[in-house]
């Protein structure tokens, strides 16, 4: 039998392991790909941010340099006096000091007086960028601009003032050429590209084509690409103005890419696209290596686990047999047997839980045998046991003896069935105020019999509990009466001698006894004291309670309660 279980468990474990291996391989492959893509895109976004911050730095630096040149007194004087040759000479000298690859100087009419680094196509409409018009109107601008050769530059254009008069403008910037993107690649470690974003040419078959202005991706001959630009992505980027991340194909290679729009500094026109990306091939290779490693480890663990299961099965069958035998005994009503197991594992915990269940069943059986059949509350034996337990442990104990007033008259008029409802209502009120009997509830509710109840609680809460019980009972007891008796506030019934007379509505009297002032030995002594206090409480009108405050009951008066 043991070997059969071992074989079955070993076979089942092996089958489950192989199934899990397949599922894990699929799931982990997906998770690995997804995780690696997320990390790759996160890295791309970070590098995109770094690149854009680099652009912002170059733009601010260009503006700073342009303002420095525009404040040169020699340049200001030559522009003001209209000396173009002198302006060109000073500008050439300043260009060498600035170490920028674009420096242009214009007079107050927008005529180029010096052009250093820009493609010298003086007839190009882009010779006079929109930023120049703003500068001559007194407004500084910085950002990206299109050069006469369709290259992009990041630059700043500022006005030149003599006093408050604008006498010209200075333009300073850096071309976004191949040397520039090579430097960015060295910073990010990724492929970098800048594509044109406006004046897209029309290619064959009326299809729109774009071209790279500068990029680091190489073709098979280790030359730079001029085509292969993702035109749809550029269009989307131009329309939305938001950075994109996606997988694109360039030169038959798939790249994970992040793209950002580039705008002119003058009127915030879309002038180009920044591309940052990396080939997806290394990612796929990493995924394959990870999956192969997972499969190998899973298969090894599966084989090792199948062998281990055979040995583990031998330690499982004996405890299971003991538990099965004990279960049969419980089914026959034999609750006194226990499972003795010292294995130090979950089976021992199971055996201990099983034994605790037997103890709980015995306690439940005891409770059921001693519970009041009408209210299902614990009866006299459990009340006495619980009271003595608390007294013996040294707890502060307060006992509330509760009795219904005028219950016999109510019972005689409305009958035993309605009398049972009054008993059940009292039990419900006790539960609502004191809570259900539970292991962590400091309150214990018992039903002595008839209309007598008991609550065991803490002395500090006792008087507040008495007040709440009286208030709740007076509120709900009216539910048991007819509307006529309720409005009248009394009923007509017979007394113990059989005479008809009027009786008030039912109320409760509570005798409160605790061991705060003096010691109480056991339940019998406490019951004797409570019986005396209850007589006094019942002499008070309506629902009320009386508390025994005597240090020595032999020398005290009732009014001391």
C-alpha positions in Angstrom: 0.0 0.0 0.0 2.8 2.4 0.9 4.6 1.7 -2.4 1.4 2.2 -4.4 1.0 5.6 -2.8 4.6 6.4 -3.4 4.4 5.4 -7.0 1.2 7.3 -7.6 2.5 10.4 -5.9 5.8 10.1 -7.9 4.0 9.7 -11.2 1.5 12.5 -10.4 4.3 14.8 -9.3 6.2 14.1 -12.5 3.2 14.7 -14.7 2.3 17.8 -12.9 5.9 19.1 -13.0 6.1 18.5 -16.8 2.8 20.4 -17.2 4.0 23.2 -15.0 7.3 23.3 -16.9 5.3 23.9 -20.1 3.1 26.5 -18.6 5.9 28.2 -16.8 7.9 28.3 -19.9 5.1 30.0 -21.8 4.2 32.4 -19.0 7.8 33.2 -18.1 8.7 33.8 -21.7 5.9 36.3 -22.0 6.8 37.8 -18.6 10.5 38.0 -19.5 9.8 39.6 -22.9 7.3 42.0 -21.4 9.7 42.9 -18.5 12.7 43.3 -20.8 10.6 45.4 -23.1 9.4 47.6 -20.3 13.0 48.0 -19.0 14.2 48.7 -22.5 11.5 51.3 -23.1 12.1 52.8 -19.7 15.8 53.1 -20.6 14.8 54.6 -23.9 12.6 57.2 -22.3 15.4 58.1 -19.9 17.9 58.5 -22.7 15.3 60.5 -24.7 14.9 62.8 -21.7 18.7 63.1 -21.3 19.0 64.0 -25.0 16.2 66.6 -24.8 17.9 68.1 -21.7 21.1 68.2 -23.7 19.3 70.1 -26.5 17.9 72.5 -23.8 21.4 73.0 -22.5 22.8 73.8 -26.0 19.8 76.2 -26.6 20.5 78.0 -23.3 24.2 78.1 -24.0 23.5 79.5 -27.5 21.3 82.2 -26.0 23.9 83.1 -23.4 26.6 83.3 -26.1 24.4 85.3 -28.4 23.6 87.9 -25.7 27.4 88.1 -24.9 28.1 88.9 -28.6 25.2 91.3 -28.9 26.6 93.3 -25.9 30.1 93.6 -27.4 30.7 97.4 -27.7 32.7 97.2 -30.9 30.0 95.2 -32.6 27.3 97.5 -31.4 29.2 100.6 -32.5 29.9 99.2 -36.0 26.3 98.1 -36.5 25.0 101.4 -35.3 27.3 103.3 -37.7 26.6 101.1 -40.6 30.1 99.8 -41.2 29.6 96.3 -42.7 33.3 95.4 -43.2 34.1 96.4 -39.6 31.0 94.3 -38.5 32.3 91.3 -40.4 35.8 91.6 -38.9 34.6 92.0 -35.4 32.1 89.1 -35.9 34.8 86.8 -37.3 37.0 87.5 -34.2 34.0 87.0 -31.8 33.1 83.8 -33.7 36.5 82.4 -33.0 36.1 83.2 -29.3 32.6 81.7 -29.1 33.7 78.4 -30.6 30.2 77.9 -32.0 29.7 76.4 -35.5 27.0 78.9 -36.4 27.4 82.6 -35.9 25.5 85.1 -38.1 25.2 88.9 -37.7 22.4 91.0 -39.3 21.9 94.7 -39.6 18.7 96.4 -38.7 17.2 95.6 -42.1 17.9 91.9 -41.8 20.8 91.9 -44.2 23.5 89.3 -43.5 26.7 91.1 -42.6 28.5 88.0 -41.3 27.8 84.3 -41.8 30.1 81.8 -40.2 29.3 78.1 -40.3 26.0 78.4 -42.1 25.7 77.2 -45.7 26.4 80.3 -47.6 23.4 80.2 -49.9 22.4 83.8 -49.6 19.5 83.5 -51.9 17.8 80.8 -49.8 14.5 81.8 -48.3 15.7 80.3 -45.1 18.6 82.7 -45.0 16.3 85.0 -43.0 14.6 82.7 -40.5 11.4 83.7 -38.6 13.5 84.1 -35.5 15.3 87.0 -37.2 12.1 88.9 -37.7 11.3 88.5 -34.0 14.8 89.6 -32.9 14.5 92.8 -35.1 11.2 93.4 -33.3 12.9 93.1 -30.0 12.0 89.5 -29.0 14.6 86.9 -28.2 14.0 83.3 -29.4 15.7 80.0 -29.0 15.0 76.5 -30.3 15.4 74.4 -33.5 15.5 75.9 -37.0 16.0 74.7 -40.5 19.2 75.7 -42.3 19.5 76.5 -46.0 20.8 73.0 -46.8 17.7 71.5 -45.0 19.9 70.6 -42.0 18.6 71.4 -38.5 20.3 73.5 -35.9 19.6 74.4 -32.4 20.2 78.1 -32.0 19.2 81.4 -30.4 18.6 84.7 -32.1 18.8 88.0 -30.0 18.4 91.7 -30.8 21.4 94.1 -30.7 20.6 97.3 -28.9 22.3 100.6 -28.8 20.7 102.3 -25.9 17.0 101.5 -26.6 17.4 101.3 -30.4 17.6 98.0 -32.2 20.6 98.1 -34.6 20.8 94.5 -35.6 20.6 90.9 -34.5 23.0 88.0 -33.6 22.3 84.4 -34.3 24.3 81.6 -32.6 23.8 77.9 -32.8 25.0 74.3 -33.4 24.3 72.2 -36.4 22.6 68.8 -35.7 24.9 66.9 -38.0 26.5 63.5 -38.0 29.2 64.6 -35.6 26.6 65.8 -33.2 24.5 62.6 -33.2 27.8 60.6 -32.8 28.4 62.5 -29.6 24.9 61.7 -28.4 25.4 58.0 -29.2 28.5 58.0 -27.0 26.4 59.5 -24.2 23.4 57.2 -24.4 25.0 54.1 -25.8 22.0 53.8 -28.2 21.4 54.6 -31.9 20.4 58.2 -32.4 18.8 59.9 -35.4 17.4 63.2 -36.5 14.9 63.3 -39.4 13.3 66.1 -41.2 9.8 67.0 -40.1 8.5 69.5 -42.7 8.6 69.9 -46.5 8.4 66.1 -46.9 9.3 65.2 -50.5 7.1 63.3 -52.9 8.6 60.1 -54.0 7.7 57.5 -56.6 4.0 56.5 -57.0 3.0 59.6 -55.1 4.2 58.1 -51.8 5.5 60.5 -49.2 9.1 60.0 -48.2 11.3 61.5 -45.6 15.0 61.3 -45.1 17.5 61.3 -42.3 19.3 64.5 -41.7 21.8 62.8 -39.4 21.9 59.4 -37.7 24.2 56.7 -36.4 22.5 53.6 -38.0 24.8 52.1 -40.6 24.0 50.1 -43.7 25.7 46.9 -44.8 28.6 48.9 -46.3 29.1 50.8 -43.0 27.7 53.9 -44.5 25.1 56.2 -43.0 21.5 55.7 -44.2 19.5 58.4 -45.9 16.2 56.6 -46.3 14.2 54.2 -44.2 12.6 56.8 -42.1 9.3 55.7 -40.4 7.1 58.4 -42.1 3.9 57.2 -40.4 5.5 57.7 -37.0 6.7 61.2 -38.0 3.2 62.1 -39.1 1.7 60.9 -35.8 4.4 62.7 -33.9 3.6 65.9 -35.8 -0.2 65.5 -35.3 -0.1 64.7 -31.5 3.0 66.5 -30.4 3.6 63.8 -27.8 6.6 61.5 -27.6 6.1 58.0 -29.0 7.5 54.6 -28.1 7.1 51.7 -30.5 8.9 49.0 -32.5 9.9 50.2 -36.0 11.9 48.6 -38.8 14.9 50.5 -40.3 17.2 49.0 -42.9 15.6 45.5 -42.4 16.4 45.7 -38.7 13.8 45.9 -35.9 14.4 48.6 -33.3 12.7 49.5 -30.0 12.4 53.2 -30.4 11.4 56.4 -28.6 10.7 59.5 -30.7 10.2 63.1 -29.8 9.1 66.1 -31.8 11.5 69.1 -32.4 10.0 72.6 -32.7 11.3 75.9 -33.9 12.0 78.6 -31.4 10.2 81.3 -33.3 6.6 80.1 -33.8 6.8 76.6 -32.3 6.6 75.0 -35.7 7.3 71.2 -36.1 10.6 71.0 -37.8 12.0 67.6 -37.1 12.1 64.3 -35.2 14.5 62.9 -32.6 15.0 59.1 -32.7 16.5 57.1 -29.9 16.5 53.3 -30.2 18.2 49.9 -29.9 18.1 46.7 -31.9 15.6 44.1 -30.6 17.9 41.2 -31.5 19.8 41.2 -28.2 16.5 41.2 -26.3 15.3 38.1 -28.2 18.6 36.4 -27.5 18.3 37.2 -23.7 14.8 35.8 -23.7 15.9 32.5 -25.4 18.7 32.1 -22.9 16.4 32.7 -20.0 13.7 30.3 -21.2 16.3 27.6 -21.8 17.7 28.1 -18.3 14.2 27.9 -16.8 13.3 24.7 -18.7 16.6 23.0 -17.6 16.1 23.9 -14.0 12.4 22.9 -14.0 13.2 19.5 -15.5 16.0 18.9 -13.0 13.7 19.9 -10.1 10.9 17.7 -11.6 13.1 14.6 -11.6 14.5 15.4 -8.2 11.0 16.0 -6.8 9.6 12.7 -8.2 12.4 10.8 -6.4 11.8 12.7 -3.2 8.1 12.1 -3.3 8.6 8.4 -3.1 10.5 8.8 0.2 8.1 11.4 1.6 5.1 9.2 0.9 6.4 6.7 3.4 6.2 9.3 6.2 2.6 10.3 5.2 0.7 7.1 5.2 1.0 6.2 8.9 -0.3 9.5 10.2 -3.1 9.4 7.7 -4.0 5.9 8.9 -4.1 7.2 12.5 -6.3 10.1 11.6 -8.6 7.9 9.6 -9.0 5.6 12.6 -9.7 8.5 14.9 -12.3 9.8 12.5 -14.1 6.5 12.7 -14.1 6.7 16.5 -15.6 10.3 16.3 -18.3 9.0 14.0 -19.2 6.4 16.7 -19.3 9.2 19.4 -16.0 8.3 21.0 -14.4 11.7 21.6 -11.8 10.8 24.3 -9.1 9.3 22.0 -6.3 11.4 20.7 -3.7 11.2 17.9 -0.1 11.3 19.2 2.2 12.4 16.4 5.6 14.1 16.8 6.9 14.6 13.2 7.6 18.3 13.5 5.8 19.1 10.2 2.3 19.9 8.9 1.1 16.5 9.7 1.8 17.1 13.4 0.0 20.4 13.1 -2.9 18.5 11.5 -2.9 16.0 14.3 -2.9 18.8 16.9 -5.7 20.6 15.1 -7.6 17.3 15.1 -7.1 16.8 18.8 -8.3 20.4 19.4 -11.3 19.7 17.3 -12.1 16.7 19.6 -11.8 19.0 22.7 -14.1 21.5 21.0 -16.6 18.9 20.2 -16.6 17.7 23.9 -17.1 21.3 25.0 -19.9 21.9 22.4 -21.5 18.6 23.6 -21.3 19.9 27.2 -22.7 23.3 26.2 -25.6 21.7 24.3 -26.4 19.4 27.1 -26.5 22.3 29.6 -27.9 25.0 27.4 -31.4 26.4 28.1 -33.7 24.9 25.4 -35.7 28.1 24.9 -32.9 30.7 24.6 -29.9 28.4 23.8 -27.9 30.3 26.4 -25.6 28.4 28.8 -27.4 26.9 31.8 -26.6 26.5 35.5 -23.6 24.2 35.3 -21.8 26.3 32.7 -22.7 29.5 34.7 -21.2 28.1 37.9 -18.1 26.8 36.0 -17.4 30.1 34.3 -17.9 32.1 37.5 -15.6 29.9 39.6 -13.0 29.9 36.8 -12.9 33.7 36.8 -12.8 34.0 40.6 -10.0 31.4 40.9 -7.8 33.2 38.3 -8.0 36.3 40.4 -9.9 38.4 37.8 -12.1 41.3 38.7 -15.5 39.9 38.4 -18.9 41.6 38.4 -22.1 39.5 38.2 -25.5 40.9 37.1 -28.5 38.8 38.4 -31.4 39.8 36.2 -35.1 39.1 37.0 -38.3 40.2 35.3 -40.8 42.1 37.4 -44.6 41.3 37.0 -43.8 38.4 34.7 -46.4 36.1 36.3 -49.2 38.6 35.7 -48.1 39.1 32.1 -47.9 35.3 31.6 -51.4 34.8 33.1 -53.0 37.4 30.9 -51.2 36.7 27.5 -50.5 33.0 27.9 -47.3 30.8 28.0 -46.5 31.3 24.3 -46.3 35.1 24.7 -44.4 34.5 28.0 -41.8 32.5 26.1 -41.5 35.4 23.7 -40.8 37.7 26.7 -38.0 35.3 27.8 -36.6 35.2 24.3 -36.8 39.0 24.0 -34.9 39.4 27.2 -32.2 37.0 25.9 -32.0 39.1 22.7 -31.6 42.3 24.6 -28.8 40.8 26.7 -27.0 39.7 23.5 -27.5 43.1 21.8 -26.0 45.0 24.8 -23.4 42.5 26.0 -22.5 40.7 22.8 -22.6 37.0 21.9 -20.7 34.5 24.0 -17.3 34.2 22.3 -13.7 33.4 23.3 -12.5 37.0 23.2 -15.7 38.6 24.6 -15.2 39.6 28.3 -19.0 39.3 28.8 -20.7 36.0 29.5 -24.5 35.6 29.3 -26.3 32.7 31.0 -29.9 31.7 31.6 -30.6 30.4 35.1 -34.1 29.4 34.2 -37.6 30.9 33.9 -37.2 34.7 33.9 -33.8 34.7 35.7 -30.7 35.5 33.8 -27.1 36.2 34.6 -24.3 38.3 33.0 -20.6 38.1 34.0 -18.6 41.2 33.1 -15.9 43.5 34.3 -16.7 45.8 37.3 -15.6 49.0 35.4 -18.3 48.3 32.8 -21.0 46.9 35.1 -23.1 50.0 36.0 -23.1 51.3 32.4 -24.2 47.9 31.2 -27.1 47.9 33.8 -28.2 51.3 32.6 -28.2 50.2 29.0 -30.1 47.0 29.8 -32.8 48.9 31.7 -33.2 51.4 28.9 -33.2 48.8 26.1 -35.7 46.6 28.0 -38.1 49.4 28.7 -38.0 50.4 25.0 -38.5 46.9 23.5 -40.8 45.2 26.1 -43.7 47.3 24.8 -43.6 45.2 21.6 -45.2 42.3 23.6 -48.3 44.2 24.7 -51.5 45.1 22.8 -51.9 48.7 21.7 -54.5 49.3 24.4 -52.3 48.1 27.3 -49.3 49.9 25.8 -51.2 53.2 25.7 -52.6 52.6 29.2 -49.2 51.6 30.7 -50.7 48.8 32.8 -52.7 45.5 32.5 -55.4 43.8 34.4 -54.5 40.3 35.6 -54.7 38.1 38.7 -52.3 38.0 41.6 -51.0 34.9 43.4 -54.2 34.7 45.4 -56.4 34.8 42.3 -57.6 38.3 42.7 -58.0 40.6 39.7 -56.0 43.8 39.9 -53.8 46.1 37.9 -50.1 45.5 37.2 -47.5 47.7 35.6 -45.8 46.7 32.4 -42.9 44.2 32.8 -39.6 45.7 34.0 -36.3 44.2 35.0 -34.4 44.3 38.3 -30.7 43.8 38.4 -28.6 42.8 41.4 -24.9 43.8 40.8 -22.3 42.0 42.9 -18.5 42.3 42.4 -15.3 41.4 44.1 -13.7 44.9 43.9 -14.6 45.8 47.5 -14.3 42.4 49.2 -13.2 39.0 48.2 -15.7 36.4 47.1 -14.8 32.7 47.4 -17.0 31.0 44.9 -20.3 30.9 43.0 -22.3 29.8 46.0 -21.2 32.8 48.1 -21.8 35.2 45.2 -25.3 33.7 44.7 -26.2 34.2 48.3 -25.1 37.9 48.2 -27.0 38.5 44.9 -30.2 37.0 46.3 -30.2 39.7 49.1 -29.4 42.5 46.7 -32.1 41.3 44.2 -34.8 41.7 46.9 -33.8 45.3 47.3 -33.6 45.9 43.6 -37.1 44.5 43.1 -38.5 47.0 45.7 -37.5 49.9 43.5 -40.1 51.1 40.9 -39.6 50.3 37.2 -36.5 48.9 35.6 -33.6 49.4 38.0 -30.5 48.0 39.5 -28.8 47.8 42.9 -25.1 47.4 43.5 -23.7 45.8 46.6 -21.0 48.2 48.0 -20.6 46.6 51.4 -17.3 45.7 52.8 -18.9 43.5 55.5 -22.5 42.6 54.8 -23.2 41.8 58.5 -22.8 45.4 59.5 -24.3 47.2 56.5 -27.7 48.4 55.6 -29.7 48.0 52.4 -29.2 51.7 51.6 -25.5 51.1 51.3 -26.0 49.1 48.2 
